[in-house]
């Protein structure tokens, strides 16, 4: 987890839909990478 990623997690509840959108994309990418057999 990069510092920017953590920052997004904290800001998400304030006012950063852009950040949450980015967060969602990173989360999907992260899960996709972990699903590789």
Residue frames relative to the residue before (quaternion, step in Angstrom):
aa qw qx qy qz dx dy dz
X 1.0000 0.0000 0.0000 0.0000 0.00 0.00 0.00
X 0.2958 -0.7669 0.5456 0.1636 3.56 -0.65 1.11
X 0.6603 -0.5095 0.3718 0.4077 3.60 -1.20 0.51
X 0.6347 0.5303 -0.3358 0.4508 3.58 0.98 -0.82
X 0.6267 0.5421 -0.3247 0.4559 3.56 1.03 -0.84
X 0.6627 0.4957 -0.2925 0.4792 3.56 0.97 -0.91
X 0.6151 0.5468 -0.3398 0.4553 3.57 1.03 -0.83
X 0.6348 0.5332 -0.3238 0.4559 3.57 0.96 -0.86
X 0.6308 0.5475 -0.3320 0.4383 3.57 0.97 -0.84
X 0.6988 0.4579 -0.2757 0.4754 3.57 0.96 -0.84
X 0.6923 0.4856 -0.2752 0.4573 3.58 1.01 -0.82
X 0.5071 0.6943 -0.4023 0.3145 3.57 1.16 -0.64
X 0.7116 0.4543 -0.2645 0.4661 3.59 0.95 -0.83
X 0.6240 0.5492 -0.3455 0.4355 3.61 1.20 -0.27
X 0.6817 -0.4309 0.3325 0.4889 3.59 0.11 -1.25
X 0.4876 0.6430 -0.4512 0.3811 3.56 0.37 1.20
X 0.0669 -0.8217 0.5656 0.0201 3.58 0.39 1.20
X 0.5686 0.5901 -0.3721 0.4360 3.55 1.17 -0.63
X 0.6619 0.5098 -0.2855 0.4695 3.52 0.98 -0.95
X 0.6672 0.4973 -0.3072 0.4616 3.58 0.90 -0.90
X 0.6089 0.5382 -0.3498 0.4660 3.59 1.10 -0.65
X 0.6460 0.5062 -0.2972 0.4879 3.54 1.00 -0.93
X 0.6300 0.5466 -0.3181 0.4508 3.53 0.99 -0.93
X 0.6440 0.5310 -0.3117 0.4540 3.57 0.95 -0.90
X 0.6635 0.5026 -0.3053 0.4626 3.55 0.92 -0.91
X 0.6590 0.4995 -0.3087 0.4700 3.58 0.96 -0.87
X 0.6390 0.5366 -0.3236 0.4462 3.57 1.01 -0.82
X 0.6504 0.5056 -0.3064 0.4769 3.57 0.99 -0.89
X 0.6414 0.5189 -0.3152 0.4691 3.56 0.98 -0.88
X 0.6478 0.5333 -0.3053 0.4503 3.56 0.96 -0.95
X 0.6749 0.4820 -0.2926 0.4760 3.57 0.90 -0.93
X 0.6332 0.5447 -0.3278 0.4415 3.56 0.99 -0.85
X 0.6657 0.5005 -0.2991 0.4657 3.56 0.96 -0.90
X 0.6917 0.4820 -0.2822 0.4578 3.58 1.02 -0.76
X 0.6335 0.5427 -0.3360 0.4373 3.59 1.22 -0.36
X 0.4583 0.6770 -0.4563 0.3514 3.57 1.28 -0.07
X 0.4322 -0.7361 0.4647 0.2353 3.61 -0.66 1.11
